[in-house]
Amino acid sequence: MTDAPSVSAFAKLDRTPMSTDTLQSDILGQIAAASSPEALEAVRVAAMGKSGSVTALLKTLGGMTPEQRSVEGPRLNGLREAVTAALAARKVELEASALNARLAAERQDITLPVAPALTGSIHPVSQVMDELAEIFADLGFAVATGPEIEDDWHNFSALNIPETHPARAMHDTFYMDQSPPGTRTLLRTHTSPVQIRTMMAQKPPIRIIAPGRVYRSDSDATHTPMFHQVEGLVIDRNVTLANLRWTLETFIKAFFEVDDVTLRFRPSYFPFTEPSVEVDVGYSSQTNKPAGAGEADKWLEVLGSGMVHPRVIAACGLDPDVYQGFAFGCGIDRLAMLKYGMNDLRPFFDADLRWLKHHGFSAFDVPTLSGGVSA
């Protein structure tokens, strides 16, 4: 077994303050000269790795006498801390430099005139909104809009959503820090408040769709904090669930441009409709499109719907014994994903021109039922 280094053996090593300072200066110089993350990692391994120069010095502390350790310990630890701090600082600099280089390479000069060969492109969300407006206009529906900053009553209470409903929780809804006295304002979580405002502003019969932006505190591959939704509302005398089914069948046939479609209504629960149903569309794994009963081999949920709850009708000043209606709603972004084969919501909002060029639509094509809504 080899004995620990003696005092005289240790003295033979070049451990003077000058040699430590020289080593530190040399390593810091190499760190400053590293021009890439790979070069910086090589310097780190040479200095701080298992066989690194700084590591080798630190290992000698175990063979020193207490007196030597009291002198050499602070000096070697200071060397280690200086090298570690310099490595971290240089890493930040290199990452910032790489980011700046990438931003410069991808920069778009919006002051430059558009080249004659380039034309604008319609975003898929705008395309689907135009398709929906065209389809429902043919069915006699008007397009209604409303404010995106709503009050608690229009967004929740008028829709028969109880105070204890999870949708009212802070982790699901974006509330405003400052609201008018006696009210609580928020970014609307659905376009249903547009239905409430329409029923309060005009007398039946009512046939509207309400497309627009909505906001919920959620973010992943299939959810974003801001997304787009369309809701439909019909209020009249003698409206039934059969009217809802026909409307949805007609809409889905026109939107997906198929001749036949199979729908499945599943009982569900929504505070603002009774009865409530979720709608699945029969899908063909061969064509990857909605299909009729003979071709559909799987089901895909597309929207929620139901008969408007009598309490909602009464909250808007209408007599629920006279007027009935149905409502439905679905995500516009989800409709675009289903129809055009997109599997991630986040690129919808990344402003990546390459993605838009791939999935975008010509600025000169207008959706029409005669020419095809996605033409």
C-alpha positions as CSV (number, residue, x, y, z in Angstrom):
1,M,0.0,0.0,0.0
2,T,1.3,3.4,-0.9
3,D,1.7,5.8,2.1
4,A,0.1,9.2,2.0
5,P,2.4,12.0,0.8
6,S,4.7,13.3,3.5
7,V,5.3,16.9,4.2
8,S,8.6,16.8,2.3
9,A,7.0,15.0,-0.6
10,F,4.2,17.6,-0.8
11,A,6.8,20.3,-0.6
12,K,8.4,19.0,-3.8
13,L,5.2,19.7,-5.7
14,D,4.8,23.1,-7.2
15,R,1.9,24.4,-5.0
16,T,3.0,28.0,-4.5
17,P,0.4,30.8,-4.7
18,M,1.9,31.8,-8.0
19,S,1.4,28.4,-9.6
20,T,-2.3,28.3,-8.4
21,D,-2.8,31.8,-9.8
22,T,-1.1,30.8,-13.0
23,L,-3.3,27.8,-13.4
24,Q,-6.4,29.8,-12.7
25,S,-5.4,32.5,-15.2
26,D,-4.7,29.8,-17.8
27,I,-8.1,28.1,-17.3
28,L,-10.0,31.4,-17.3
29,G,-8.2,32.3,-20.5
30,Q,-9.3,29.0,-22.2
31,I,-12.9,29.6,-21.0
32,A,-13.0,33.1,-22.5
33,A,-11.5,31.8,-25.7
34,A,-14.1,29.0,-26.1
35,S,-16.2,29.9,-29.1
36,S,-18.8,27.2,-28.9
37,P,-20.7,25.1,-26.3
38,E,-18.6,22.1,-27.4
39,A,-15.3,23.9,-26.9
40,L,-16.5,25.2,-23.5
41,E,-17.4,21.6,-22.4
42,A,-13.9,20.4,-23.4
43,V,-12.4,23.1,-21.1
44,R,-14.7,22.1,-18.3
45,V,-13.8,18.4,-18.5
46,A,-10.0,19.3,-18.7
47,A,-10.3,21.4,-15.5
48,M,-13.2,20.0,-13.5
49,G,-13.6,16.4,-14.8
50,K,-12.5,13.3,-12.9
51,S,-9.0,13.7,-14.2
52,G,-9.1,17.5,-14.5
53,S,-6.3,19.7,-13.3
54,V,-8.4,21.4,-10.6
55,T,-9.8,18.1,-9.5
56,A,-6.3,16.7,-9.1
57,L,-5.3,19.6,-6.9
58,L,-8.4,19.2,-4.7
59,K,-7.7,15.5,-4.2
60,T,-4.3,16.5,-2.6
61,L,-6.1,18.1,0.4
62,G,-6.7,14.7,1.9
63,G,-3.0,14.1,2.3
64,M,-2.1,17.4,3.9
65,T,-1.6,18.2,7.5
66,P,-4.2,20.4,9.2
67,E,-1.8,23.4,9.0
68,Q,-1.3,22.9,5.3
69,R,-5.0,22.4,4.7
70,S,-5.8,25.6,6.5
71,V,-3.6,27.4,4.0
72,E,-4.1,25.5,0.8
73,G,-7.8,24.7,1.3
74,P,-9.2,28.3,0.8
75,R,-6.8,28.8,-2.1
76,L,-7.9,25.6,-4.0
77,N,-11.6,26.1,-3.2
78,G,-11.3,29.7,-4.4
79,L,-9.8,28.3,-7.6
80,R,-12.7,25.8,-8.0
81,E,-15.3,28.5,-7.4
82,A,-13.6,31.0,-9.8
83,V,-13.5,28.3,-12.6
84,T,-17.1,27.2,-11.9
85,A,-18.4,30.8,-12.0
86,A,-16.5,31.5,-15.2
87,L,-17.9,28.4,-16.9
88,A,-21.4,29.3,-16.0
89,A,-21.0,32.9,-17.2
90,R,-19.5,31.8,-20.5
91,K,-22.2,29.3,-21.1
92,V,-24.8,32.0,-20.7
93,E,-22.9,34.2,-23.1
94,L,-22.6,31.4,-25.7
95,E,-26.3,30.6,-25.5
96,A,-27.3,34.2,-25.8
97,S,-25.0,34.6,-28.8
98,A,-26.5,31.5,-30.5
99,L,-30.0,32.8,-29.9
100,N,-29.2,36.2,-31.3
101,A,-27.6,34.5,-34.4
102,R,-30.8,32.4,-34.9
103,L,-33.1,35.4,-34.5
104,A,-31.0,37.4,-37.0
105,A,-31.1,34.5,-39.5
106,E,-34.9,34.1,-39.1
107,R,-35.7,37.8,-39.0
108,Q,-38.4,39.1,-41.3
109,D,-38.1,42.7,-42.4
110,I,-41.8,43.8,-42.5
111,T,-40.8,47.2,-44.0
112,L,-39.7,45.5,-47.3
113,P,-42.2,45.5,-50.1
114,V,-43.8,42.1,-50.9
115,A,-42.0,40.4,-53.8
116,P,-44.3,40.0,-56.8
117,A,-44.0,36.2,-56.6
118,L,-45.3,36.1,-53.0
119,T,-49.0,36.3,-52.0
120,G,-50.8,36.3,-48.7
121,S,-52.2,33.2,-47.1
122,I,-55.3,32.6,-45.1
123,H,-54.8,31.1,-41.7
124,P,-56.6,27.8,-41.2
125,V,-58.7,29.3,-38.3
126,S,-59.8,32.1,-40.5
127,Q,-60.6,29.6,-43.3
128,V,-62.7,27.5,-41.0
129,M,-64.6,30.5,-39.7
130,D,-65.4,31.5,-43.3
131,E,-66.6,28.0,-44.0
132,L,-68.8,27.9,-40.9
133,A,-70.3,31.3,-41.8
134,E,-71.1,30.1,-45.4
135,I,-72.7,26.9,-44.3
136,F,-74.9,28.3,-41.6
137,A,-75.8,31.4,-43.6
138,D,-77.4,28.9,-46.1
139,L,-79.4,27.5,-43.1
140,G,-80.7,30.9,-42.1
141,F,-78.3,31.6,-39.3
142,A,-76.8,35.1,-38.6
143,V,-73.3,35.7,-37.2
144,A,-73.4,37.3,-33.7
145,T,-70.4,38.7,-31.8
146,G,-69.8,40.0,-28.3
147,P,-67.1,41.4,-25.9
148,E,-64.2,39.1,-25.0
149,I,-64.0,40.7,-21.6
150,E,-67.2,39.6,-19.9
151,D,-68.8,39.9,-16.5
152,D,-69.5,37.0,-14.2
153,W,-73.3,37.1,-14.7
154,H,-73.2,36.8,-18.5
155,N,-70.4,34.2,-18.5
156,F,-71.6,32.0,-15.7
157,S,-74.8,32.9,-13.7
158,A,-77.1,33.5,-16.6
159,L,-76.1,30.1,-18.0
160,N,-77.2,28.3,-14.9
161,I,-73.6,27.6,-13.8
162,P,-73.6,27.3,-10.0
163,E,-71.2,29.2,-7.7
164,T,-69.4,26.0,-6.8
165,H,-68.8,24.8,-10.5
166,P,-65.1,24.1,-11.2
167,A,-65.2,26.4,-14.3
168,R,-65.4,29.4,-11.9
169,A,-62.1,28.4,-10.2
170,M,-59.1,30.7,-10.5
171,H,-57.0,27.9,-12.0
172,D,-59.4,27.5,-14.9
173,T,-60.4,31.1,-15.6
174,F,-58.6,34.4,-16.2
175,Y,-60.1,37.0,-13.9
176,M,-59.4,40.7,-14.1
177,D,-57.4,42.3,-11.3
178,Q,-59.6,45.4,-11.5
179,S,-63.3,45.3,-12.0
180,P,-66.1,47.8,-11.8
181,P,-67.8,48.0,-8.3
182,G,-70.2,45.2,-7.7
183,T,-69.0,43.1,-10.7
184,R,-66.3,40.5,-11.4
185,T,-64.9,40.7,-14.9
186,L,-63.0,38.0,-16.8
187,L,-61.8,36.8,-20.2
188,R,-64.8,34.8,-21.5
189,T,-64.4,31.1,-21.2
190,H,-66.8,30.4,-24.1
191,T,-68.9,32.3,-26.6
192,S,-72.1,31.4,-24.7
193,P,-72.4,35.0,-23.3
194,V,-73.1,36.1,-26.9
195,Q,-76.2,33.8,-26.8
196,I,-77.3,35.5,-23.6
197,R,-76.8,39.0,-25.0
198,T,-78.7,38.1,-28.2
199,M,-81.7,36.6,-26.4
200,M,-81.9,39.8,-24.2
201,A,-81.5,42.1,-27.2
202,Q,-83.9,40.6,-29.7
203,K,-87.2,38.7,-29.8
204,P,-87.5,35.1,-31.1
205,P,-87.2,33.5,-33.6
206,I,-83.4,33.5,-33.1
207,R,-80.9,31.7,-35.3
208,I,-77.3,32.6,-34.7
209,I,-73.8,31.3,-34.6
210,A,-71.2,32.9,-32.4
211,P,-67.6,32.3,-33.4
212,G,-64.8,34.0,-31.6
213,R,-61.8,33.8,-29.3
214,V,-62.2,32.3,-25.8
215,Y,-59.7,31.9,-22.9
216,R,-59.0,29.2,-20.4
217,S,-56.0,28.6,-18.2
218,D,-54.7,25.5,-19.9
219,S,-51.8,24.7,-22.2
220,D,-50.5,21.5,-23.9
221,A,-50.5,19.8,-27.3
222,T,-54.4,19.8,-27.5
223,H,-55.1,22.9,-25.3
224,T,-54.0,26.5,-25.5
225,P,-54.8,29.5,-23.2
226,M,-56.5,31.2,-26.1
227,F,-58.4,29.3,-28.7
228,H,-61.4,29.7,-31.0
229,Q,-64.9,28.4,-30.5
230,V,-68.2,28.5,-32.4
231,E,-71.6,28.1,-30.8
232,G,-75.0,27.9,-32.4
233,L,-78.4,28.9,-30.9
234,V,-82.0,28.5,-32.1
235,I,-84.9,29.9,-30.1
236,D,-88.4,29.6,-31.3
237,R,-91.7,27.9,-30.6
238,N,-91.9,24.1,-30.9
239,V,-88.2,23.5,-31.3
240,T,-87.2,19.9,-30.7
241,L,-84.2,17.7,-30.4
242,A,-85.0,16.4,-33.9
243,N,-84.3,19.9,-35.2
244,L,-80.9,19.9,-33.6
245,R,-80.0,16.5,-35.1
246,W,-81.0,17.6,-38.6
247,T,-79.0,20.9,-38.2
248,L,-75.9,19.0,-37.1
249,E,-76.1,16.4,-39.8
250,T,-76.5,19.1,-42.5
251,F,-73.6,21.1,-41.0
252,I,-71.2,18.1,-40.7
253,K,-72.0,16.9,-44.3
254,A,-71.3,20.4,-45.7
255,F,-68.2,21.0,-43.6
256,F,-66.4,17.7,-44.2
257,E,-67.8,17.6,-47.8
258,V,-69.3,14.1,-47.6
259,D,-72.6,12.9,-48.9
260,D,-73.6,10.7,-45.9
261,V,-72.8,10.8,-42.2
262,T,-73.7,8.8,-39.1
263,L,-74.1,10.6,-35.8
264,R,-74.3,9.2,-32.3
265,F,-75.9,11.2,-29.5
266,R,-74.6,10.3,-26.0
267,P,-76.3,11.7,-22.8
268,S,-74.1,14.2,-21.1
269,Y,-74.4,17.1,-18.6
270,F,-74.0,20.8,-19.3
271,P,-75.6,23.3,-16.8
272,F,-77.1,25.4,-19.6
273,T,-78.9,22.6,-21.5
274,E,-81.4,19.9,-20.6
275,P,-81.3,17.3,-21.9
276,S,-77.6,17.5,-22.9
277,V,-75.9,15.4,-25.4
278,E,-72.4,14.9,-26.8
279,V,-72.2,14.2,-30.5
280,D,-69.9,11.6,-32.1
281,V,-69.5,11.3,-35.8
282,G,-68.9,8.0,-37.6
283,Y,-65.5,8.0,-39.1
284,S,-63.9,5.8,-41.8
285,S,-60.3,4.6,-41.1
286,Q,-59.9,4.1,-44.9
287,T,-60.8,7.6,-46.0
288,N,-60.1,9.3,-42.7
289,K,-63.4,11.2,-43.2
290,P,-66.9,11.1,-41.7
291,A,-68.9,8.3,-43.4
292,G,-72.3,6.6,-43.5
293,A,-73.4,3.6,-41.4
294,G,-72.0,1.1,-43.9
295,E,-68.5,2.6,-44.0
296,A,-67.9,4.1,-40.5
297,D,-65.8,1.9,-38.3
298,K,-64.9,4.3,-35.5
299,W,-66.4,7.2,-33.6
300,L,-65.0,10.7,-33.0
301,E,-66.4,13.2,-30.6
302,V,-66.9,16.6,-32.3
303,L,-69.2,18.8,-30.2
304,G,-71.5,19.2,-27.3
305,S,-75.1,20.3,-27.6
306,G,-78.6,20.1,-26.0
307,M,-81.9,21.8,-25.5
308,V,-81.5,25.2,-23.9
309,H,-82.3,25.0,-20.1
310,P,-85.6,26.7,-19.1
311,R,-83.7,28.6,-16.5
312,V,-81.4,30.1,-19.1
313,I,-84.4,31.2,-21.2
314,A,-86.1,32.7,-18.2
315,A,-82.9,34.6,-17.2
316,C,-83.0,36.3,-20.6
317,G,-86.5,37.6,-20.0
318,L,-88.3,35.0,-22.2
319,D,-91.1,32.6,-21.2
320,P,-89.8,29.0,-21.2
321,D,-93.4,27.8,-21.5
322,V,-93.7,29.5,-24.8
323,Y,-90.2,29.3,-26.3
324,Q,-87.8,26.4,-26.6
325,G,-84.5,26.1,-28.3
326,F,-81.3,24.2,-28.8
327,A,-77.6,25.1,-28.6
328,F,-74.4,23.5,-29.7
329,G,-70.7,24.4,-29.5
330,C,-67.3,23.1,-30.6
331,G,-63.7,24.3,-31.0
332,I,-62.9,25.9,-34.4
333,D,-59.2,24.9,-33.9
334,R,-60.3,21.3,-33.3
335,L,-62.5,21.4,-36.5
336,A,-59.5,22.6,-38.5
337,M,-57.3,19.8,-37.0
338,L,-59.9,17.1,-37.8
339,K,-60.5,18.3,-41.4
340,Y,-57.0,19.2,-42.4
341,G,-54.9,16.6,-40.6
342,M,-53.2,18.7,-37.9
343,N,-52.1,17.0,-34.7
344,D,-50.9,19.9,-32.5
345,L,-52.7,23.1,-31.5
346,R,-49.6,25.1,-30.6
347,P,-48.4,25.8,-34.1
348,F,-51.7,27.7,-34.7
349,F,-50.2,30.5,-32.6
350,D,-46.5,30.3,-33.3
351,A,-46.6,32.6,-36.3
352,D,-44.2,30.3,-38.2
353,L,-44.5,31.2,-41.9
354,R,-43.3,27.7,-42.9
355,W,-46.2,26.1,-41.1
356,L,-48.6,28.6,-42.6
357,K,-47.3,28.1,-46.1
358,H,-47.9,24.3,-45.7
359,H,-51.4,24.5,-44.1
360,G,-52.5,28.0,-45.3
361,F,-55.1,28.8,-47.9
362,S,-55.1,31.1,-50.9
363,A,-56.1,34.6,-50.1
364,F,-58.2,34.7,-53.3
365,D,-60.3,31.6,-52.6
366,V,-63.6,32.3,-50.9
367,P,-65.6,29.3,-49.5
368,T,-68.9,28.6,-51.2
369,L,-71.3,25.8,-51.0
370,S,-71.5,25.5,-54.8
371,G,-67.7,25.5,-55.4
372,G,-66.7,23.6,-52.2
373,V,-66.2,25.2,-48.8
374,S,-62.5,24.3,-48.7
375,A,-61.8,25.4,-52.3
